[in-house]
Amino acid sequence: MDKMQEFHRSPLLEDVSRIVFLGDSLTDGSLYPDYVVNTLKQLYPETDFELINAGVCGDTAADLLVRLQADVIKQGPELVIVGIGTNDCSLSRKTEEFEKDLIEIIESIRDCASKLLLLRPSPRTDKEYASLFPKYLQVIDTVAARFDIPTADVHGDFERQIKNGKKLLFEDGVHHEAAAFEVMARSVLAALGHPEVELNMEIKPEPGMLLEWESSDPITWNGKDPLPSPKLAKNWKPYKRKALFNLPASGFPRKGAWMPFALKAPEKASISFGRAHFKAAEEGKMELQIGASHPLVIWLNGQEVWRSQRRHGYHPKAERMDVEVLKGENEIIALSNYMVFASLKAIGRINNVDGYSIGRHPLKMPPHQKAEMDLRDRVNAEVLAKTAQAPCGGHLSGSFIYAHPGGYRGRNTLNYEIPEWRSLFKELKELGMDSAIMGVAAWHDYNECFYPSEIFKNLRTRNVIEPMLAAAADEHMQIYLGGLVHSESSLGADTGDLGMAKACAEQELACYRELVQRYRGAFHGYYLASETGFWSWGNPEFLKRCYHSFFQRVSNGVKEITPELQIIGSPYTVRCPGREAEALDTLTAVHAGCPFTALAPQDSIGTTMNELDFLSRGLEIWKTVCGNIGAEFWVNCEAFNCMDYSGPFSVIVPAEFKRFAIQLDTAHKLGAKKLITWESIHFMNPAGSGAAKSLRSDYLKNRK
């Protein structure tokens, strides 16, 4: 066995693949994160480690808080390495303020169930601040001890190396020379459980990086006047990349940066244009990734696509955006006073998280969705303000569970064996639940099947359902099995093509027959996973016709195969004030002739489709639909809150308990026979984030 593979994974690295390095210029301009992740890839070749550099030059702890949501939480990391304090000292911030900000950073990251490592920053030798710095180190030590967070002693390691004559700090007494990157990496790896390991310090540009640049003549710019237009660029000349060796920015050329003034700045303050070309196989969207000094403007094919409004990271993925490219030759022009990274990547539909696949969202939330989210938050806040205390009507008796969620980072049960599943079901029983709904048996979009299948051999197989069913029998839990997930477009709802709906129904029934053949007697019912609602988009007639055809074929087919088992669905609720009668007629028509045992409409309070003010009216529509088709009326009360739908995947957090209690109470008063919720195993996880623990605890207290 290779020496690099003999190590046992330390607790800090368990279930870790995505690592965010959060900090200031000592992170932003450093190669130490690359050394760390490259080395981890050698230690654990089975793990697809991903490095996210979230350093920004000049940042304080207060600055980290401002961008924490976008740069850290939204990325869904399993581990966050935080190095901060140097600039807090430079600005002589009160240590009380630094401590307050650091604690808030820690609590916010922990609420998202990420692990943490704090760095004790490298020493300062600048006379003005060297004597002040120990106070900030003491804050870091105190906070780490209070929250039981491990630390990497970068400070101590630097002092020992400097004492032995090694030159690590640049002439300003703060920033790092190239040799310091290795020392930082070793400090961090030691804290991660690998003190004696050979570093992998190979650095090369990422795929898609634009490497062939031209530079214009410098243009004098005083930093106050408007930034010049590309029309002023003159005398384009090929840019020759040069090594910078011991300068703090020495890693930039190795990664592929365009740096027109790196070695010798012009006598007057100047700015320059850089130009690069690339070819695209097809017209359409690509992902543009940039990192650069501020100010920065990017033009693509003559159109401005980015203008910096603040300091941002120098690293290659500091900013990401979806842009339109032309088939064939494309031109990028960048305006900067120091350096620019730019790369173009094809937009994939899938992201890899925790070893599984989830859907990729657009990098920018559509304006209408942002407006809906703002409306939801405003209305919900008004209702909550008028509610003195949480009501206590309505209790959960079931929850959706998944091998993994499809659009966000949740609880991963892909590798659970019977003991882990039994423990999970005991968690549900503590909440008063007697049933669980396995939302999906196979997922074509993500190339995954969760049971040993003959008909889905082309999909990656994970044996999730068998140990889950065995554990459910041991714990006397009723299980509903979901089949496949079909989107509106795959059902033909974009075009009204009933042939597509029929084909999807046949595929769904083939999956169900196989599940019955393998597991009949081990599960209580079937969940029809494809969701519908009262649409405010698309062609209503196409949607109604195709969904009705699909639902009717599948539900009647399931009833014929297993007449003894229940059939449930969980459609969504959409706010539709003034259109309630139209919604009732449409939803009744979609579900007519379908032998559903029960419909458990999502109340959609956690998404952007509904809010508390319309909750009762929305559920009343579904109650009437259930009566019209002869189905029981259940309600799926969402125990989460979507915070951000922009890429790479959704940020979804546990709900505030008072809001959740209002949802439960409303459904209870409307006579719902059963209350269920989405993935309580994640949003009410007793070992999860602080918000999840709080929601679980408050719910249990209220239930008594």
VOGU-14437 format. One record per residue (C-alpha): residue in one letter; x, y, z. Coordinates in steps of 0.05 Angstrom, whole numbers. Example, Ala and Ser with C-alpha at 12.3 -4.5 7.8 and 13.67 -1.06 7.14 Angstrom:
! VOGU-14437
A_246_-90_156
S_273_-21_143
***
This chain:
! VOGU-14437
M_0_0_0
D_24_70_-17
K_51_107_44
M_4_165_31
Q_-56_118_38
E_-37_88_106
F_-68_145_147
H_-134_139_183
R_-182_196_171
S_-185_243_231
P_-252_263_261
L_-246_333_231
L_-243_302_162
E_-299_251_170
D_-351_260_114
V_-313_321_89
S_-303_336_15
R_-318_410_7
I_-272_457_46
V_-279_532_51
F_-217_573_70
L_-245_638_99
G_-200_697_115
D_-163_758_92
S_-103_769_45
L_-63_714_82
T_-115_666_53
D_-135_703_-11
G_-65_711_-39
S_-37_646_-11
L_-22_578_-40
Y_-29_544_27
P_-102_523_14
D_-79_490_-50
Y_-23_453_-15
V_-72_429_39
V_-125_403_-10
N_-74_374_-59
T_-44_335_-1
L_-111_311_24
K_-127_285_-45
Q_-65_242_-42
L_-81_218_28
Y_-153_201_10
P_-156_187_-65
E_-227_160_-57
T_-253_230_-37
D_-264_285_-88
F_-240_343_-46
E_-262_412_-69
L_-225_476_-48
I_-265_541_-41
N_-220_600_-26
A_-262_653_9
G_-206_701_28
V_-211_775_12
C_-153_822_19
G_-162_873_76
D_-220_837_110
T_-235_841_184
A_-280_795_224
A_-336_845_212
D_-325_840_137
L_-329_764_140
L_-398_770_172
V_-423_813_115
R_-406_761_62
L_-413_698_104
Q_-480_677_73
A_-457_684_1
D_-384_661_7
V_-390_606_59
I_-460_582_79
K_-486_583_8
Q_-429_537_-14
G_-450_481_33
P_-381_463_60
E_-369_406_108
L_-308_441_137
V_-292_515_144
I_-221_538_161
V_-222_609_189
G_-161_654_191
I_-176_725_214
G_-152_778_262
T_-92_810_226
N_-132_868_197
D_-173_876_260
C_-106_891_293
S_-85_938_237
L_-148_978_246
S_-142_977_322
R_-212_948_329
K_-234_937_400
T_-220_866_420
E_-292_863_448
E_-318_877_378
F_-271_826_347
E_-294_774_396
K_-368_789_384
D_-359_782_309
L_-318_719_314
I_-371_686_358
E_-425_705_308
I_-384_675_251
I_-376_610_290
E_-449_605_309
S_-473_619_238
I_-427_565_209
R_-446_515_262
D_-519_527_248
C_-507_499_179
A_-475_436_208
S_-405_452_183
K_-342_433_221
L_-293_488_241
L_-219_498_247
L_-192_565_273
L_-123_590_255
R_-78_626_304
P_-53_678_253
S_21_686_236
P_61_737_277
R_72_810_258
T_140_843_259
D_117_913_240
K_135_957_299
E_68_994_303
Y_24_933_314
A_69_875_335
S_58_890_409
L_-18_895_400
F_-27_829_364
P_-24_782_425
K_-90_812_449
Y_-125_787_386
L_-92_719_392
Q_-119_714_462
V_-189_727_436
I_-182_671_386
D_-156_623_440
T_-212_642_488
V_-267_634_436
A_-238_568_411
A_-237_541_482
R_-308_565_496
F_-337_531_434
D_-290_471_436
I_-262_487_367
P_-194_459_347
T_-140_509_326
A_-80_507_280
D_-20_540_313
V_5_578_252
H_31_633_299
G_74_585_339
D_100_549_278
F_120_614_245
E_156_638_307
R_196_574_312
Q_216_576_238
I_234_650_241
K_276_638_303
N_314_585_263
G_331_637_210
K_276_623_159
K_250_684_122
L_175_678_119
L_148_749_124
F_151_802_70
E_185_868_83
D_119_898_109
G_123_850_169
V_53_822_155
H_47_787_88
H_78_721_69
E_134_702_24
A_129_638_-17
A_164_596_37
A_108_614_86
F_55_578_46
E_88_512_63
V_91_528_137
M_17_548_138
A_-2_484_101
R_36_441_150
S_4_476_210
V_-66_463_182
L_-52_391_163
A_-24_378_233
A_-89_405_262
L_-127_359_214
G_-90_299_242
H_-31_294_194
P_31_327_226
E_82_287_187
V_62_284_115
E_95_299_49
L_63_361_18
N_37_361_-52
M_57_431_-76
E_42_422_-149
I_6_484_-175
K_-23_492_-245
P_-79_532_-277
E_-148_502_-272
P_-182_475_-334
G_-216_530_-373
M_-168_585_-349
L_-154_638_-401
L_-78_639_-407
E_-62_675_-471
W_-70_750_-457
E_-52_815_-491
S_-40_879_-451
S_-54_951_-472
D_-9_1010_-455
P_-22_1034_-384
I_-72_1090_-376
T_-62_1142_-322
W_-119_1139_-272
N_-123_1175_-205
G_-171_1127_-172
K_-228_1178_-170
D_-246_1192_-243
P_-293_1145_-280
L_-260_1082_-305
P_-238_1086_-378
S_-273_1051_-436
P_-240_996_-477
K_-242_1045_-535
L_-182_1079_-502
A_-139_1016_-504
K_-78_1024_-548
N_-19_983_-572
W_-41_913_-554
K_20_869_-540
P_26_796_-520
Y_30_787_-445
K_89_745_-420
R_76_711_-354
K_135_714_-305
A_151_680_-240
L_149_725_-178
F_186_679_-130
N_186_709_-60
L_134_764_-69
P_68_754_-31
A_33_746_-99
S_81_692_-123
G_25_641_-131
F_-15_682_-180
P_26_670_-244
R_31_596_-228
K_-45_593_-228
G_-51_632_-293
A_-64_704_-274
W_-55_764_-321
M_-12_813_-281
P_9_873_-324
F_42_912_-266
A_67_855_-222
L_141_868_-228
K_147_941_-244
A_90_990_-233
P_87_1053_-276
E_112_1117_-245
K_41_1146_-244
A_-20_1110_-217
S_-45_1071_-276
I_-95_1020_-300
S_-91_973_-359
F_-134_932_-406
G_-123_858_-417
R_-152_819_-475
A_-162_745_-486
H_-200_702_-536
F_-234_634_-531
K_-276_590_-574
A_-344_561_-556
A_-373_499_-590
E_-444_525_-585
E_-482_589_-573
G_-512_592_-503
K_-493_600_-430
M_-426_586_-398
E_-401_600_-327
L_-350_656_-323
Q_-305_652_-262
I_-262_712_-244
G_-216_736_-189
A_-181_803_-190
S_-161_866_-155
H_-212_921_-145
P_-231_959_-188
L_-248_909_-242
V_-293_913_-304
I_-304_854_-352
W_-331_860_-423
L_-352_799_-463
N_-360_809_-538
G_-366_884_-528
Q_-418_880_-472
E_-403_896_-400
V_-419_835_-357
W_-385_852_-291
R_-364_913_-252
S_-337_906_-182
Q_-371_946_-128
R_-325_926_-70
R_-262_889_-53
H_-266_816_-73
G_-220_756_-76
Y_-158_751_-119
H_-167_675_-125
P_-194_645_-190
K_-265_632_-167
A_-278_695_-127
E_-337_714_-170
R_-380_668_-214
M_-434_686_-263
D_-472_655_-321
V_-458_691_-387
E_-482_685_-459
V_-427_664_-509
L_-426_661_-584
K_-411_599_-625
G_-339_603_-647
E_-293_661_-628
N_-308_703_-566
E_-269_761_-536
I_-260_781_-463
I_-231_848_-442
A_-213_862_-370
L_-195_928_-337
S_-152_923_-275
N_-96_959_-238
Y_-62_895_-215
M_-85_826_-235
V_-141_784_-264
F_-160_710_-266
A_-213_690_-316
S_-239_622_-337
L_-298_595_-376
K_-332_530_-356
A_-389_492_-387
I_-451_494_-343
G_-467_425_-317
R_-535_407_-290
I_-505_370_-232
N_-461_386_-172
N_-425_335_-129
V_-437_342_-55
D_-418_293_0
G_-407_240_-53
Y_-476_247_-85
S_-506_288_-141
I_-554_347_-134
G_-583_395_-184
R_-547_460_-202
H_-586_525_-197
P_-573_588_-238
L_-518_629_-204
K_-565_688_-199
M_-635_682_-170
P_-688_705_-221
P_-719_772_-202
H_-790_744_-196
Q_-766_690_-147
K_-729_742_-105
A_-793_785_-104
E_-834_724_-82
M_-784_709_-26
D_-786_781_-2
L_-862_779_-2
R_-862_714_37
D_-814_741_89
R_-851_807_97
V_-919_775_105
N_-895_719_151
A_-859_770_195
E_-924_810_202
V_-964_748_222
L_-911_725_271
A_-908_794_303
K_-983_790_316
T_-977_720_347
A_-962_726_421
Q_-941_654_431
A_-935_591_391
P_-1001_552_386
C_-1000_479_407
G_-1051_446_361
G_-1028_392_314
H_-973_341_320
L_-931_305_268
S_-940_231_255
G_-896_222_194
S_-837_249_155
F_-806_245_86
I_-737_214_84
Y_-687_211_28
A_-623_174_9
H_-601_246_-2
P_-639_310_-19
G_-642_333_-91
G_-630_408_-88
Y_-593_423_-24
R_-543_393_25
G_-583_352_76
R_-574_287_113
N_-538_235_72
T_-562_164_86
L_-530_131_25
N_-485_87_66
Y_-530_73_126
E_-534_2_150
I_-590_-27_192
P_-563_0_259
E_-559_71_231
W_-629_66_202
R_-656_40_268
S_-625_99_304
L_-656_146_253
F_-725_115_262
K_-719_122_337
E_-707_196_326
L_-773_199_288
K_-810_159_341
E_-786_208_395
L_-822_261_355
G_-886_219_357
M_-881_193_286
D_-904_124_263
S_-890_129_189
A_-836_151_139
I_-840_164_64
M_-778_146_23
G_-786_200_-29
V_-749_169_-88
A_-727_99_-108
A_-688_121_-170
W_-667_188_-197
H_-652_192_-272
D_-630_265_-267
Y_-574_245_-219
N_-559_177_-249
E_-575_141_-183
C_-617_82_-163
F_-627_65_-89
Y_-640_-10_-94
P_-610_-68_-133
S_-649_-60_-198
E_-651_-100_-262
I_-686_-46_-303
F_-641_11_-280
K_-574_-23_-288
N_-549_38_-326
L_-556_80_-263
R_-506_81_-206
T_-534_33_-154
R_-536_48_-79
N_-569_-4_-35
V_-608_43_10
I_-678_14_10
E_-663_-56_35
P_-629_-38_101
M_-680_18_111
L_-739_-31_105
A_-705_-82_151
A_-694_-28_204
A_-766_-3_195
A_-792_-72_210
D_-750_-76_273
E_-776_-8_296
H_-848_-20_274
M_-849_40_226
Q_-897_43_168
I_-861_58_103
Y_-885_88_38
L_-840_79_-22
G_-833_131_-76
G_-815_113_-147
L_-785_160_-198
V_-787_236_-205
H_-813_264_-270
S_-808_338_-287
E_-861_379_-323
S_-820_377_-387
S_-810_302_-385
L_-886_292_-376
G_-897_333_-439
A_-928_392_-403
D_-886_441_-443
T_-918_419_-508
G_-981_381_-487
D_-953_316_-514
L_-993_260_-480
G_-947_209_-510
M_-892_233_-463
A_-939_228_-403
K_-956_156_-424
A_-883_137_-431
C_-866_165_-362
A_-925_128_-332
E_-901_62_-362
Q_-832_74_-334
E_-860_91_-266
L_-902_27_-265
A_-843_-15_-286
C_-804_13_-227
Y_-863_-1_-181
R_-871_-73_-205
E_-798_-86_-190
L_-804_-55_-120
V_-865_-99_-107
Q_-830_-160_-132
R_-772_-148_-85
Y_-805_-117_-24
R_-879_-134_-23
G_-902_-141_49
A_-845_-97_75
F_-877_-30_58
H_-945_1_74
G_-959_43_12
Y_-936_79_-50
Y_-918_153_-57
L_-927_184_-126
A_-866_229_-125
S_-881_275_-184
E_-910_340_-156
T_-963_387_-183
G_-1002_448_-161
F_-1042_507_-187
W_-994_537_-237
S_-980_610_-249
W_-933_593_-306
G_-932_553_-371
N_-993_531_-410
P_-1048_512_-360
E_-1084_466_-408
F_-1020_428_-426
L_-1002_421_-353
K_-1071_398_-332
R_-1078_349_-389
C_-1009_317_-382
Y_-1009_311_-306
H_-1079_282_-305
S_-1060_230_-357
F_-997_211_-318
F_-1031_210_-250
Q_-1090_169_-275
R_-1047_117_-310
V_-999_109_-252
S_-1048_110_-193
N_-1096_61_-226
G_-1037_16_-247
V_-1010_15_-176
K_-1080_-1_-149
E_-1085_-59_-197
I_-1016_-86_-178
T_-1026_-78_-102
P_-1099_-66_-85
E_-1083_-74_-11
L_-1034_-16_-7
Q_-1046_58_2
I_-1029_110_-51
I_-1009_181_-29
G_-987_244_-64
S_-958_310_-39
P_-975_367_-87
Y_-956_438_-71
T_-997_498_-50
V_-991_563_-89
R_-1017_631_-65
C_-1073_651_-112
P_-1117_705_-79
G_-1179_718_-121
R_-1169_655_-162
E_-1189_603_-110
A_-1248_576_-150
E_-1204_568_-212
A_-1152_532_-171
L_-1204_485_-142
D_-1231_467_-211
T_-1162_456_-240
L_-1135_413_-183
T_-1198_371_-180
A_-1193_359_-255
V_-1120_338_-250
H_-1134_287_-195
A_-1203_262_-219
G_-1208_188_-230
C_-1144_174_-190
P_-1152_126_-132
F_-1109_165_-83
T_-1117_142_-11
A_-1094_210_13
L_-1065_276_-13
A_-1016_310_34
P_-1008_379_3
Q_-944_416_19
D_-964_480_53
S_-906_513_15
I_-891_562_72
G_-817_545_69
T_-812_558_-6
T_-831_622_-42
M_-899_598_-66
N_-940_614_-4
E_-942_652_62
L_-978_648_128
D_-1031_698_108
F_-1056_652_53
L_-1042_586_89
S_-1113_570_112
R_-1145_589_45
G_-1094_549_6
L_-1104_486_48
E_-1180_494_45
I_-1174_487_-30
W_-1138_422_-23
K_-1186_397_31
T_-1243_407_-19
V_-1204_372_-74
C_-1194_312_-28
G_-1268_310_-15
N_-1283_314_-89
I_-1239_255_-107
G_-1253_213_-44
A_-1183_219_-14
E_-1162_232_58
F_-1137_302_73
W_-1067_303_102
V_-1020_362_105
N_-945_366_93
C_-921_422_139
E_-853_448_116
A_-803_451_174
F_-752_492_134
N_-741_560_104
C_-710_571_35
M_-661_628_42
D_-628_629_-27
Y_-644_593_-92
S_-583_619_-130
G_-527_571_-146
P_-493_526_-138
F_-551_498_-97
S_-605_522_-50
V_-591_547_21
I_-647_517_63
V_-648_523_139
P_-693_497_195
A_-755_539_207
E_-769_584_266
F_-811_543_314
K_-867_594_322
R_-878_595_247
F_-878_519_244
A_-927_516_302
I_-975_562_265
Q_-971_515_205
L_-986_454_247
D_-1043_488_284
T_-1075_513_220
A_-1074_444_188
H_-1101_413_252
K_-1159_462_256
L_-1177_447_184
G_-1186_374_203
A_-1124_343_170
K_-1124_269_187
K_-1048_264_188
L_-992_316_192
I_-925_300_160
T_-863_341_144
W_-804_344_96
E_-740_310_120
S_-745_321_195
I_-683_276_198
H_-645_338_174
F_-685_399_195
M_-700_369_265
N_-636_329_272
P_-616_322_346
A_-543_320_324
G_-550_373_270
S_-542_448_268
G_-561_493_326
A_-624_514_290
A_-644_441_278
K_-633_423_351
S_-673_484_373
L_-732_468_327
R_-733_396_353
S_-728_417_426
D_-782_471_420
Y_-828_423_383
L_-821_369_436
K_-834_419_493
N_-896_446_457
R_-921_375_442
K_-923_359_517
***
